[in-house]
Amino acid sequence: MRVLVVEDERKVAKALREGLEAEHYDVRVASSGEEGFFLVNNEMFDCVVLDLMLPHRDGLEILATVRKRGLQTPVLILTAKDTINDRVRGLDSGADDYLVKPFAIPELLARIRALLRRGRTDQVLKLQHEDLEMDLVTRKVARAGQAIELTVKEFEILEYLLRHVGRVVSREMLTRDVWHVAARATPLDNVIDVSIARLRRKIDDSFPVKLLQTVRGVGFVLRRERG
Amino acid sequence: MRIGALSVRARLTLWHAGVLTLVICVFAGGVLLFVRARLYRALDDQIRADLATIDRVYREETGDLGELALRMGTRFEVTEGATVIYRTTGWPPVGTASFRQSTMADATHRIRVARDEGPVRQTLWTLAVIMATAIPCAVGLAVAGGYLLAGRMLAPVGALADTARKITAESLSARLPVANPGDEFGRLAAIFNETLARLDAAFEQLRRFTADASHELRTPLTAIRSVGEVALQRSLSAEGYREVIGSMLEEVDRLTRLVENLLLLTRAEAGRIPLTRVTVDLRELVAAVSDGLRVLAEEKNQDLTVQLDGGVTAHCDAGVLRQGITNLLYNAIKYTPQHGVIRVAATSTVGGDAVIEVQDTGPGIPAADHQRVFERFYRVDHARSRQTGGTGLGLAIARWAVEANGGRIELESLEGRGTLFRVVLPRS
């Protein structure tokens, strides 16, 4: 999968490259609007990550030109402006998704995965990781064959973690995708922490292998404990 | 020169003089007309009396008319038909002086009398001259007096302006002197002082906010920096570095949240957050907020009761109001100790206003802080704020959320007994 990153801030560009490469993407970085414009016109990419504030050529302008030429490559825009108008403008210009700076790398990766998945129908009926199973139809959860009772919220969190298995899920992602709260200024972090702690009690406490890990300062991940 | 370009003092004087002149002139004119009418009536009376006298003398003793003419000093003529019975010298009365004449006639004879108007005219003329000289003098005096008086009356304004000019953003604590609080200038100075006090308070709040904001922003920055620097000085295991980076990221999180909150408030205060106000079922909203935060109360073994009356609605932006109520309930849970009681209620008043109450059994808020808790970064207990976390902006955001929706937020609290926040949303 080839990803083009158009970002003029050197440090951010480097972090994006490394973060994406760790997920085995083939990454090209363009450090100016001109360069990004050239690359997007001359090479094929599966996804474009586009900063809106670029020198020489505005990100939205590039985006509009690209869309006018009929390129269907999914585009995720990065912006420091997060008023409703800016978002609407971005999405109207043909962006598929947006992220507001400062953003968390795990969230960016999750968005890119979602963009690349889009259009494909993958109706999953069951989610599984190690001996933890989730049936999305009957809404039953079991570990090692042992049924686990979860509240609605806990079920949704676990489903989200299972869909992003092995990858870190940040609190912001949970806030937006599980709690469906768009405002970033809402004090939900404690609620999330408590809910995760309860979920952990239910799925991990009585089993020797712990699956739900906290990555300090980043978020949570469903994976086997590091040896 | 236009009147508007003159000083207030000059304008006052001019108006004063103008009005005074007009009044005096009208008065003088009135007096002249009155006196004139009086004098002529007296003259006419005299002529009538002359006619009567002459008539009597003529009927009784025609020969005495000459003696009568001598005594009266009036010019007259008595005729019978075309025959002149008697005529004083200087008849008919012509010449430079004007005469007032009157005639009395019957079938046999006719008497005509004329009297000189000179004395009447002389009197009127003298009166007019007196007035013509006295009026300008009086007006002149009045103008001078008015100018002096206006100067004295307006002196406080000059003093106010001088003092006001010396007051700048740095010396907002200075106040204007109020000489007499009862008069207009005293009231003006008092109003000006009130404005100054409000400005002073606003500046003070801004200064405090700037100091607080820089403190709140610097604290996580300092933590990130020192944690990073210390970690680089030593060789750590991979696990150790993970710890260090995690700790730095936590501070970044904190900083991000702070900036988000500050941005929200700044936008809100600049009126740049558009509200979509629709009819919202507050029971649903309150229930949703309570359900969302219930896990926190459960963790602290608190008793969170939700009391919902039938049909409580308000015309508001659900998202914004929800954020405000969330902040209130979040605070209530945060400050109420283990096993405490928290009550959330949505009711409506008799008048139809919607009321949302959030009551806790926390430490309460001292009366002196009741107003200030809604200020940005204001904290009742500074020592404790670091441990309990939070940005110190929750209540400021809550107040904005409620007031932006046309409501108000009330606070009742007893130290040691708990706090009650009441959100009142007027009937739409």
Interface residues (C-beta under 8 A of the other chain):
Chain A: T83 I84 P102 K153 R171 W179 A182 A183 R184 A185 T186 P187 L188 D189 N190 V191 V194 S195 R198 V215 R216 G217 V218
Chain B: R242 E243 I245 G246 S247 M248 L249 E250 V252 D253 T256 R257 E260 N261 L263 L264 R267 R272 P274 G292 L293 V295 L296 E298 E299 G319 Q323 T326 N327 Y330 G390 L393 G394 I397
